[in-house]
Amino acid sequence: MPEESGESEQPGKLGESLQPGEAGELSLERRRLAEEKKNERYVWWYLAYFLFGIHLVAFVMIYAVLHAK
């Protein structure tokens, strides 16, 4: 009984063998997590560019208002 000996029933832990289809599932999960991390990085870059653009437009508008005649 795994519960009594403190072992978990998750595949891939120490001393346990994987079923034939589970190795592929773990690989897919790792790939999905890597893709998610990459996409999250892109979201932060898009946010940074957006905020930079908003500030640039604001500074140009302030300059235009202050120098208007």
Secondary structure, DSSP 4 states (H G I P E B T S, - for coil): -HHHHT----TTSTT-PPPTTHHHHHHHHHHHHHHHHHHHHHHHHHHHHHHHHHHHHHHHHHHHHHT--
